[in-house]
Amino acid sequence: MKLKSLAAALLAAAAMPASAVSFINGIAIPGSTGDQFGSSVNDGRLGMFSDIYYDPNRNEWWGLSDRGPGGGTLPYDVRVQRFTLDVDRSSGAISNFQVVQTVKFSAGGTVMGGQFPGTLSGSAANLGTAFDPEGFVINPRTGTLLVSDEYGPSLYEFDRSGALLRTYNTPQALRPVLANGQYNYDGDGVSGRRTNRGFEGLAISPDGRYTYAMLQSSMMDEGGANGVYNRIVKFDNGNGEAVAQYAYRMDTAAQGRGISALVALNDQEFMVLERNNRGLGAEATLAGAAGNKNVYLISLAGATDVTGIDLDAPGASFVAVSKNGTPFIDLAANTLPETGGVSPEKWEGLAVGPQLDDGSWLIVAGNDNDYSVTQNGSAVQFDVLYNPATQQRIQCPLGSTAGCTLAGTSTAYTGSTDGFALIPGVLHGYRASAAELAGYTAPVPEPASWALLGAGLALVGALSRRQR
């Protein structure tokens, strides 16, 4: 990027608010928690939280699970959870997480699965019903569910029962293509998205007209593992077509850095969650966990539409989205006793919640605990147990504390298993003042949608009164 473009981006960033929000409290959700299908590892153990979304029009919280505890190698019906969360409107404190609905995604009557496309369809060139969900929003105009995927990368629209309504048209340049021109949805190509780093972030404009899907990191042909520019694709929800692309510059490409969430504050400003791969996780490196789990404020104002521009080309001229140099939220700055003072590795869920009594806003962040499961090369799964007092991890046969080894090794663990438990899911609550979120506009339905929503809520209220 030319110097004049960099200067313009820095000037725009300087105009954005720089103050950090305040931490309120956090809760730890036991890793053994089940969804509405039970608690078995591969069909019931709660997947937390590849994304979080708060629907202010229905006062609903949603938490997205990813492709499952098999990491793409084992069958898993992909799903999303609707949950309740108590919020003290005075203090902002969160408590009492409860799953109230589990929705499995399906296409043409077939449940969509988390296994690699080549496994489900018989060819890595055919995406089929393979689905690795990572981003989630609700369209305020229609109430439908929009979910982004890493395999394609894809953007899907579902009805509220989880049935596929349509697939958006992903720009060709983002698809993983081999040197022979064939798609390779199972892994990397020579161009397009990197494996397991597709559409990680998803946001929707407050009026529901546009959806923004963001790649987790640079594409193969734009720096690959060493690239620092991520693409944000703006889709028109009317026709499902991409209408613009923007470049976001990460702080660095080191330590597996990528973005994990994108939240719209209005039609120009967003929150972006950028993190490394260190911290408490099923297979993560515990060392170096402090820091590098940051939420930034960005703006598309003045940014170049980079459709058709090679972001890694020598002399490429474009203006990236403006990014505030001071983190809006440092997610690693506060930890819970249940994590032993260590930040979770995979902070992936981020949402603006309800407005509090003093006019400030609740922001909730959550981690992906990878089901607290790992597996070996033969697809044999193991529970990953963690002792917060010693910060030690062990892996054990599913459902057992016998025959355990030190995590990631074949070295037998011979000590006591007292104090060990599955890695928890974590939710953090933060308070952002009205000034800090001065530009925030909550998603609002169209007037016709409001009428339908009001009638529906009135009917629910009437039925509730009759049942008392």
Summary of the structure (lengths in Angstrom):
residues: 468
radius of gyration: 21.5
end to end distance: 64.7
largest distance: 69.9
contacts: 1649
relative contact order: 0.15
helix: 13%
strand: 39%
